[in-house]
């Protein structure tokens, strides 16, 4: 995997391979982001089910909670 580096002081832009540490951190971040995305999707689905069960729209729910 490559890393793009831009040096703003010299204007130089170049690519280099990830170090082992950077690659491991990238993989950890990917796992974390995927878990966060799945959690957000689960919450959105639960919210949609609840709104449907209550028979109200999201805007109506916002008005009730305001």
C-alpha positions in Angstrom: 0.0 0.0 0.0 1.3 3.4 -0.9 1.2 6.7 1.1 1.1 10.0 -0.7 3.2 12.7 1.0 3.0 16.4 0.1 5.7 18.7 1.5 4.1 22.1 1.6 7.3 23.9 2.3 9.1 22.5 -0.8 6.1 21.8 -3.0 7.5 18.2 -3.4 4.9 15.4 -3.7 5.9 11.7 -3.6 4.7 8.3 -2.7 6.2 5.7 -0.5 5.2 2.3 0.9 3.5 2.1 4.3 5.8 1.0 7.1 4.7 -2.2 9.0 3.5 0.0 11.9 1.4 2.3 9.5 -0.1 -0.7 7.8 -1.1 -2.3 11.1 -2.6 1.0 12.3 -4.5 1.3 9.0 -5.9 -2.2 9.3 -7.0 -1.4 12.9 -8.7 1.8 11.8 -10.5 0.0 9.0 -11.9 -2.5 11.5 -13.0 0.3 13.8 -14.6 2.3 11.0 -16.5 -0.8 9.8 -17.8 -1.5 13.3 -18.9 2.1 13.7 -20.6 2.1 10.3 -22.5 -1.2 11.2 -23.6 0.3 14.5 -24.9 3.5 12.9 -26.8 1.4 10.3 -28.3 -0.7 13.1 -29.4 2.4 15.0 -30.9 3.9 11.9 -32.9 0.8 11.2 -34.1 0.6 14.8 -35.2 4.3 14.6 -37.0 3.7 11.3 -38.9 0.7 12.8 -39.8 2.7 15.9 -41.1 5.6 13.9 -43.1 3.3 11.7 -44.6 1.5 14.8 -45.5 4.9 16.2 -47.0 6.0 12.9 -45.1 9.3 12.7 -42.5 10.8 10.5 -39.0 11.8 11.5 -39.9 15.4 11.3 -42.9 14.8 13.6 -40.6 13.1 16.1 -38.3 16.0 16.0 -41.2 18.4 16.8 -42.2 16.2 19.7 -38.7 16.2 21.1 -38.1 19.9 20.6 
